[in-house]
Amino acid sequence: MNYKDFYTKSIHHPEEFWANQANAIEWYSKPETILSKDENGYPLWYKDGELNVCYLALDKHIQDGFGDQVALIYDSPVTQTVKKYTFSEVKIEVAKLAGGMQSLGLKKGDNAVIYMPMIPQAAFAMLACARIGVTHSVVFGGFAPHELAIRIDDCKPRVIITASSGIEIDRLIAYKPLVDEAIELASHRPKKVIIFNRKLGARVPFKKYDVDYDALVYGSEETACVPVNATHPLYILYTSGTTGKPKGVVRDTGGCAVALKFSMTHIYNVKQDEVFWAASDVGWVVGHSFIVYGPLINRNTTIIFEGKPIRTPDASTFWRIIDEHKVNAMFTAPTAIRAIKKEDPNGDFIKQYDLSSLKTQFLAGERCDVATLEWYSEHIPVPVIDHWWQTESGWPMIANMMGVEQLSVKPGSVGKAVCGYNIKIFGEDGTELGPNEEGYVVLKLPLPPGTLLDLWNDNPRFKAGYLDRFPGYYFSGDGGFKDNEDYIFITGRVDDVINVAGHRLSTAEMEEIVASHTCVAECAVIGINDALKGQIPLALVVTKLNEDIEHFQLEQEVIKLVRQKIGAVASLRNVVIVERLPKTRSGKILRKLMRSIADGDNFQIPSTIDDENIVSEIDTVLKKYEIGIYNKKQE
């Protein structure tokens, strides 16, 4: 089998191709209709099939005689804990939690929010929801109550599942007060809050709606898997949008299971019973696809890592885990490798560990710079595979398909289109561009199984954001180009969403928060290049007339506001006061121009600008505060 033939078949004969891939998983009722359309005319996969993802991830392997295989390794350097769970042990935990949830009144069709740190119970909660047909929405534990409240109001969960605390390197973060505050802020009131008490000393204020996780599990019977339709929403996962209001991406069950099994086999080239480690968080799409569901469906041992690539305790952590748990394939963001490289530029820690089990290193979540790729390749002689996908896709769209044919790596490229994804580069007018011409990255419909089904309760926004701009195509929101050999290069977002250490964040939402400060007349938040995190936000602020506030005071107050409303994940560190913002004569703020100034990119001053002198004004301010290209700490 070679990549070209395999890929071509997926594009020209999609129904036959994905019918064959559906045979790789077990169905309660196999689909007879492979591809159809929903009431809005959007492609639908396997609409008459029935299955259960929790069954595929746990029960099936136990029935096949692999109950004693280690399914999950919890490695927590912040608590100095390593604990292993077999498939049988995970199934008992999950089935009893699912039974407890049923005793609280949850049933197929209900929603649940999961707000948890990186602990096994987060995965148990996800699988327990899937077991009984409850759609889960995992919210990253680093988000502030305001962000959690927005998601509660949008998906209206019957319950919230949380823990007493998370740990940020060496700082204990009490989760329960954050959840209580979010419930107070939200209009919707969940019926119950299930709390896993980690007993680490965090404050756990008791409310009438609280249920103790351990008591619920201990007092419950194991419950069986509930069959669901292939189009039943497995989960809702919120991702940043340009309006500031998060978008609830809906993932179906059948397409997701097929796509993840396909990914583990044909992209990541992971054999059953091997160890796969995605060093991410369950709050992001990587955690859903490749910490929990993908590896377990493929009968791999997966790792839940509660820590950071550095400072827990040092830059050796990744290598220690690979050695200790005999990891065969790993997935992380380039940010993590850059952080390790900065702490250990000569790779001295690497030499202390046996990394012979590792076959492949995958990178995604943000653009991988050539220097990072070369540093890794120099110190660890395994293929380093950059690849590209989105929350919306749920699995890789562009990659080097290691389980099909290992192609040459081109530094700076994320590889070639993955099976099922018919990717084109369009110009502004919707015409296809030629090799090495940069334009919009679009995908011809139908998208393959496992991609987004819709936006939760917002089909008009789904159409407007993804489908209307180029009819018949999905608009990715990213720019890029193809070379003469169909290798694809992603150049970054073309909207007001920035990528901070692999996490998509809305600058529009940050602008709303910055503008709420009483001294701010107007502002702009842009994403600028950062040697470690890829991009970081920069706020440029015009103060109100006659407001006399010191720059440092305003900066600290604005940073605090953003942290309170979004969370530390926003990474806003720089706020500068400017006399005015660059605008067109019609009043549109020229954010792209400011990004180019900060990043030191070549640019042309738009002919529509109201005053060209503002370019030197912005440049002078950035130089004064050593921001962007003037940051002397940048490598």
N, C-alpha and C positions, 0 to 999 in steps of 0.2 A: 504494500500500500504506500503510495506517495501523496504528498500534500496536494499537489495540483489536481490530481484526479479526484481525490476525496472531497476537496473543496468544491470543485466544479459540479460534482453530483449533488451536493447540498444546495447549490444555487439553482440548478436547472431542474432538479426533481425533488423539491423540498418535502412533499408529502411522503414519497417512498423513503427518502433518507431518514426523516424523523419518525416514521412508523417503525423502521428497523431499530433506531435508537431506543424507542419506547419498550422494545423487547428486553432491554438490559435491566429493567426494574420489574418488580412484581406488582400486579394489579389485582384488586378484588374483582373488578370487571374491566377487561381490556377495552380500550377505545376502538370503536369501528370508524368513527368520523375523526380523521386526523387533523384536518384544517378546515375551519369554517369562519363565519363572521358573527360578531355580536350585534345587538340591536342598533348600534351606532356605525356599523360597517367596518369595525376594527377586527383584524385577524384574531382568531381564537384557536387554541390547540387542544385536542383530545377531549372535546366537550362532553362526550358520553362515557368517559372512563371514570372508574372509582378506585380510590386508593387511600392510604394513610402514610404520611411521611415518617411518623414516629415508628410505625411498624417496620418500614424499610430501614430505619436507622438502628433499631434495637431488636425487636422481636424476631425478625427474619433471621438474623445472624445467630441468635440463641437456638432457634429451631433447626438451623443448619449445623449445630454442634460447636459454635464458637463462643459460647457464653462465658468461658473463662479467659478469653482474650482481653487484654487491657484495651478499653475503649477510650478512656479519658485520663490524662495526667494533669493534675493541678500542681503547678510549680509557682510558688509565691515567695520570691526572695524578700519581699517587704515584711512577711510574717515568718520567714524561714521555715516554710512548710512545703513538703512534697507529698502528694497523696495520689494513689492510683485506684481507678475504678474499672472493674471488668464490665463487659456488656450486660451480664446478669445483674450486677450491682446497680448499674445505672438504670436498668429497666425497673427494678424494684422501687428506687427513689422516685422515678418519673411516674410510674403507674399509681403509686400511693398519693403523690401530690395531685395527680389528675383526679383521683377519687375524692380527695379532699376538696378540690375545686368544684366538683359536681355536687358535693354535699352543701356547698355555699350557694348553689343555684345556678352555676355556670353550665351552659349547654352549647351545642353546635350553633354557630351564628353569632355568639356573643364576642365582645372584644375585651382584651386585657392589656394593660400597660405594664411593662417590665422595666424597672429602674434599678439596676444592679451593678455592682463592681464586677471585676473579673474573677469570679469564684464559680465553682461547679454548679451551685444552685441557680445561677443565671441560665446555664444550658439546660438544667433540669426543668426550669420554668418554661422555657421555650418549647421543649419537647412535650411537656405535660399539656400545654395549650394545643399543640398539634395533635396530640393523642385523642383529644375529645372534640376536635373541630372548632376550638376557640381561636380566633384570629388575634395574634399578638402584635404589639407595637413596642419594640425595645427602644428606650430613650437612653442615650449615652449618659452615664453617671456624672459626667463633668458639666452637664447643662444646669443652669440656674433655675429656680422655681418658676420664673416668668416663662421660660422656654417649655418647661414641663407642662405648665398650665395651658399653653396654646395647644399642645398635643392632646391633652386630656379633653379639652373642649371640642377638638376636631374629630377624634375617633370615639369619644364617649365610652370609655371602658367600664365594664361592670366591676372589675377589681383592678387594683394596682399591686404588683408584687415587688417588694423592695428588700433591702438589707439595712442593718443598723448603721453600717458605715462602709466607706471606701478608704483607700490609703493612697495618697499622692506622694510617693517616694518615702518621706518620713513624717508626713502630716496626716493625722486622722481626720476624715471628713464625715461628720454625722449626716446620714442620708434622711433619717426620719423627719427631722425638723424641716428639711427642704421639701419633702413630700407633703407634709401638713400645710406648709405655706402655699405650695402649688394648688392644693385642693381649695384653700381659702380664696386664692386668686381666680380659680376657674369657676365658670357658671355651672358646668356639669359636676355632679357629686357621685363618685363611685360608691358602690354599696359597701365594699370591704377593702382593707389594706392588709395584705399578708406580709409579715415582717420576719425575715431570717435574722436572728440576733447572733452576731458574730462574737459577742462577749469580748470586745476589744477595748471597752471603756467609753464608747460613744454614748451620748445622751439619747434615750429612746422614749420620748414623751408618749404616754398612752392615751389613745382616743377611743371613743365608743366603737368606731368602725374597724379597729385593729384585730387581727388574728395572728397568733404566733405560728410561724412556719413549721417548726419542729413538732408542736402539739398537733397541728393539722395533719401532718404526714404520719405521725405515730398512731393517731386515732382513726386512720382511714384504711380501707381495703384497696387492694390493687384493682384498677379498672381496665377494661379491655379497650383496644383501639376502636374508634368510631370511623366507619368509612365515610369519606367525603367525595364530592364531585371533583373532577380534575380542575375545574375553574373556581373552586371554592378558595377564597383568599387565605393563604397560609399566614401572611403577615402584611402589616402596613409599616413602612419605614420612611421617616420624614427626612427630606433633604432640602437644602437651602434653595430658595427661589429669588428671582430678581426683585420681586415686590417686597421682600422682607418676611412674608408669610410662608412658613415651611410648606412643602408639597408632600402629601402622603402617598408615596409610591406603593401601589398594590401589586403583590406577587401572588400568582396562582399556585396551586399545589402540584398538579400533574406536570405542567411544563417545567416548573422549578426542579422537581425530582429528576426528570429526564436530563435536563441541562447540567445539573450538578454531577450526576453520574458520568455524563459525557465529558465534563471538564476534568474530573479527577483522572479519568482514563486517557483521554486523547490530548489534553493540554498539559496537565501536570505530570502525566506518565507515572502515576503512583499505583503500585500493585496492592491488592488486598493484603491486609495484615502489616503493611509498612507504616512508618510513623510520619505523619504530616503535621507541620507546625506553621500556622499563620499567626505571626506576632502582631495581632491587632486587638480590637475590642469588640465585644458582642453588640455594642451600640452602633456599629457601622456595618455596612453591607458585607465587608470582608468577613466579619464575625459570623453573620448569618450563614453565608455561603460556604466559608472555608475554615471556620473553627467548629461550627456545630453540624449543619446538615450535610454538606458535601463529603467530608471525611467519614462520618458515621455511616452514611448510605453506602459508601464504597468499602466499608469494613476496614477503615484505617484507625490507628490510634491517633487521637488529636490531643493537642496541648492547650490548656487554659493557663496563660501566663499573666500573673499579677505583678507587674514590675515595669521597668524601663530599660532601654538598651544601655544606659549609663546610670551611675549613682545608685544602683540596686544590686550589688554594692559598687560596681565599677564597670568599665568597658569590656569586661570578660564575660558578662552574663550570658550573652547569646551563645558564645562558644562552649561555655559550661553546659548549657542545656542541650545543645546538639550532641556533645560527647556523652553526657549522662543518660540521655534518653534515646540515643542512637537515631537521631532524626534523619530521614531519608530525603525529604524535600522541604524547603522552607520558603515562606512568603513574608515579605515585610515591605515597608515603604523606604524609598531612598533616604528620607530624613534620618531614619534609624542608623543606616550605614554611615551617613555623614557625621552623625553625632559620635559614633564609635571611632571613626577615622580621626576626628578632631582630638579625642582623648588619647588615642593610641596610634599615631600616624605611621609608626614603623611596624605595626602588627605584632608587637611583643607578646600581648596576651594570647593571640591566636596560636603561637608556637607552643603554648602550655597545654593544649588540648588535642585529643585524637578526634579529628573531624572526618575520618575515613568513611563513615556511614553516609555522609551527605552526597547526594547525586546532583542536585540542582538547586540553585538559588533564584527565586522569582522576586521581582520588584514591581510595584505598582502603587497607584494612589496619587502620584504626581510625576512630573517629568524627571527622568533619571539623567543627570548630567554625565558627560563622558568621563570626567575625572573620578567620579564615584565608582562607575562601572569598572574602570581600569584599576583602581585601587583594590577593589574586591577581587577581581580576577588575578591580580598579582599575588595576593596573599592566600587565596583559597582557590585551588585549581579545579573548579567545577564550572559548568556553564552558568552564566549570569543572564537571566532572561527578563528583560523589561517587557511589560505588556500593559494593555489599556482597556479599561472598562469603567462603568458608572454604576451608581446606585440603581439607576433606571434599568440597566441591562441585567444586573444580578450575577453575571458571570462574564468572562473575558470576551471582548469583541475583536481585539487585535492581539496577536501573540505569535510566538514561535511554538507550534504545536508539537511538543516534545514526544507525545505518545503516537504521533503519526510519522513525522520525519523531522529530524533536527536540521533546520536551515542555518545558514551562516548568520552570525550576529552583526548587525550594522549599528555601531554606536550612534545614539541619538534617535534611532528608529525603535518603535514598539513592535515591529514585526509585520506580519501580513494578516489579512482578514481571516478571522476564525470561521469555520464552517457555519453556514446559515446566515452570515452577515454580509450582505452585498453592499460594500462601502464605496462611496464615490466622493469626489471633491467638486463642489459646486461654486460657481461665481455668484455674485450678488443677484444676477438675473435668473439664476436657476439653470444655467448651462454648465455642462461638465467641463472641467478644466483639464489641461494636459499635464504630462509629467513635470514635476518640480514647480508647478504653479500653486501658490498658496490660496486656499479658499475655505469654504465651510465643509465640515465633515458631516455627511448625511448617509443614511442607510435606507435602501429600498425596502418597501414593505412587501411581504410580511417579514417582521422580525422573527427570529427563531423562537422555539419554546423557552420559557423561563424568564423572558423579559417582562417589563411592566405591563400590567393588564389595563391600568387606568390610574388616575389620581383619586384618592378617597373622597367620595361625594363632591367631585369637582371635574366632571367630564369637559365642560367648556374650557377650563384652564389647561387640561390635558391636550385638547385639540389646538388651542392657541399657542401653547408653549412648545409643542413637539411636531405637530402635523400640518398646520395651516401654511407655514412659510413656504414649504416646498411640497405641494400636493403629491401624494403617493410615496412620500419619503418621511423618515423620522429624522428630525434635526437634532443633532447631538449637543449643540451649544459650544462645540469646540472648533477651532480652526486647525488646519494642517495641510499636508500635501503628500502625494505619492511620487516615488522616483521612477526611473525607467524599468525597474524590476518589480514594481508593485509593493515595495516596502513603504510603510506609512509612517509619517513623522507628525506628531501632534504638537502644535505650537502653543496651545493654551485656550482658555475660555475666551469667548467673544462677547460675553455678557458681564454683568456686574457681580459675578460670583468669583471668589478667590479660593485658591487651594493652599491651605495652611497645614503643612505636614501631613498631606493626604486627606485632609478634612475640608469639605466644601462649606464655605461660609458666605453669607450674603452681606455685601457691603451696603446694600440698601437698608437692611435692618440695622446695621451699625450706625448709619447716617441718621436714622430716625432717633436713635438713642442719644447720639452726640448732640443732635439739634434740640433735644429736650432740656439741655443745660440752660439755666436762666441767662447766662452771659453770651450764649451763642446766637448770632444773627443768621448765619448760614454756614454750611460745611460740605465737605466732600470726603468720602473715605475711599481710598484706592488700595489695590494690592501691589506691593513692590517686591522686587527680587530679594531673597535672603539666602545666604550661603548655606544655612542649616535647614530651615523649614521650607525652602522653595519659594514661598511667598509669605509676607506678613502685611497686616493692614497699617496704613498711615492715614491719620485724620488731619486734614487741613481746615482750620477754623477761622472764620471772620467773626470778631466779637461785636456786640451791639455798641452803638454810638454812646460815648460817655461811660462805658463800662471800664473800670480800672481794676484789672485783675492780673496778677503776675502769671507769666507763662507756666512756671512750675506748678502753681496751685491749680490752674485750669487743667493742665495735663493730668495731674493726679486725680482730680475730681471726675474728669471724663473717663479715664481708665477705670475708676471705681464703678461708675455708672454702667459701663459696658460689661464689666465683670459680673455685676449684680444681675443684669438683665439676660445676658447670654451665657456667661461663665468664663473661666480662665482659658478655655479652648479657643476663644476669639483671638488671643495673643496680641491685643492692642497694647503697644508700648510707647508709641510715638504720636504725640499730638502737637502740632505747630500752629502758631497764630500767624495769619497772613493778612495783608491789607485788603486783598480781594482775590477772588477765584477767576481763573481764565474762563471766558464764556464766548459763545458766538453772539453775533449782534441780535439774534432772536432770544438770547438768554439761556441757551443750553450750556451746562457746565462741561468743559472739555477734559473729561477724566483720562482719556487715552493719552492726551498730550502731557498731563501731569505724570502719568506712569512712565512715559518715555523720558521725561526730564529726570525723574528720580532714578531710573534704571540706567541712564546714560546711553539710551538707544538713539539711533539716528531718527530724526523726525522732520517733517515739514510743518511749518506753522500754517494752520488752516486759513484759507483766504477769508473765511467768515468770522475770524476772531475780532473782538471789539477793540482790542488794544494789544499790539505785539509786545509792548514793553513789559507786560506781565510775565513773560517767559523768563526774563532775567531776574525779575522780582522773586519768583518761585525758586529759581536756581540759587539765588543768594541766601534765602531762608534755609534751604536744605543744606547748603554748605556751612552755614552758621551752626546748625545743630548736628552736623555730621550724620546725615541721614541718606540712605540709598547709596549711590556711588561714592559719597563722601564719608561713608562709615568706615573708619580705619580698622575696625575689628573684622570686617568682611575678608574672607580669604580670597 
